[in-house]
Amino acid sequence: QVQLVESGGGLVQAGGSLKLSCVASGNIVSIIATAWYRQAPGKQRELVATIINGGRPNYAGSVKGRFTISRDNVKNTVFLQMNSLIPEDTAVYYCNVVSITGNYWGQGTQVTVSS
């Protein structure tokens, strides 16, 4: 019954910004980690950013300095702020929550960066 609903994707020009949101519903107990992944056509899914509970954020080298992952615990929402976007960022972005009771995924949101 746990659901992750993503929003905020769209079309943006290179150099622009987008902020993705992932709202969790249902009871998620004892979160171990929260992450954002992305998958471009013809490529494998890759980890973009993650927060291990009790730790600090980690980022893929390709997005470090441009993306920021954060979490609003009161509203049960995970964010991915994306700045200085480049065409190589074009992909479907997925949020992921790992807890002691399950591994949950959002439906994905499309991000397209034009030149």
C-alpha positions in Angstrom: 0.0 0.0 0.0 3.0 2.3 0.1 3.2 4.6 -2.9 5.8 7.1 -4.2 4.4 9.7 -6.5 6.8 11.8 -8.5 6.3 15.2 -10.1 8.3 18.1 -11.4 9.7 16.7 -14.6 9.4 18.4 -18.0 11.2 20.1 -20.8 13.9 22.7 -20.0 16.7 24.4 -21.9 20.3 23.8 -21.1 21.5 25.8 -18.2 18.0 25.8 -16.6 16.7 24.2 -13.4 14.1 21.8 -12.3 13.0 20.5 -8.9 11.6 17.0 -8.6 9.4 15.9 -5.8 8.5 12.5 -4.5 5.6 12.2 -2.1 5.2 9.1 -0.1 1.9 7.7 1.1 1.2 4.8 3.4 3.3 3.8 6.4 7.1 3.5 5.8 8.8 2.4 8.9 12.5 2.7 9.7 13.9 4.2 6.5 17.4 2.9 5.7 18.1 5.1 2.6 16.5 7.5 0.2 17.7 7.9 -3.4 17.1 9.2 -6.9 18.0 7.1 -9.9 17.7 7.9 -13.6 17.6 5.9 -16.8 18.2 7.2 -20.3 17.1 5.4 -23.5 19.3 2.4 -24.2 21.3 2.8 -21.0 21.3 1.2 -17.6 19.7 2.7 -14.6 22.2 4.7 -12.6 22.3 6.1 -9.1 22.2 9.9 -9.1 22.0 10.8 -5.4 21.3 9.1 -2.1 21.0 9.7 1.6 21.7 6.9 4.0 19.7 7.4 7.2 22.0 9.1 9.7 24.5 10.0 7.0 25.2 12.8 4.5 24.2 13.0 0.9 26.3 11.3 -1.8 26.2 12.1 -5.6 27.3 10.6 -8.8 30.3 12.4 -10.2 28.4 13.6 -13.2 25.9 15.6 -11.1 28.0 16.6 -8.1 27.9 20.4 -7.6 24.7 20.7 -9.7 22.1 18.5 -8.0 21.0 18.5 -4.4 18.9 15.8 -2.6 16.9 16.7 0.4 14.0 15.3 2.5 11.0 16.9 4.3 10.3 14.4 7.1 7.1 16.2 8.1 5.5 16.1 4.7 7.1 12.7 3.7 8.6 14.2 0.6 12.0 13.7 -1.1 13.3 16.4 -3.4 15.9 16.6 -6.1 17.0 20.1 -7.0 18.7 20.1 -10.4 20.6 23.2 -11.6 22.8 23.9 -14.6 21.1 21.2 -16.6 22.8 19.7 -19.6 21.4 17.5 -22.4 23.2 14.5 -20.9 20.8 14.8 -17.9 17.9 13.8 -20.1 16.4 10.6 -18.6 13.5 9.2 -16.7 14.1 9.9 -13.0 12.9 7.5 -10.3 12.8 8.0 -6.5 13.6 5.0 -4.3 13.1 4.4 -0.6 14.6 1.4 1.2 13.2 0.5 4.6 13.4 -2.6 6.9 10.0 -3.6 5.5 10.5 -3.1 1.8 12.1 -1.4 -1.3 9.8 1.1 -2.9 9.9 2.9 -6.3 8.1 5.8 -7.9 6.6 5.6 -11.4 9.2 7.9 -12.9 9.1 11.4 -14.3 10.6 12.4 -17.6 13.3 15.1 -17.7 14.3 16.5 -21.1 17.0 19.1 -21.5 17.3 20.8 -24.9 20.3 22.5 -26.4 
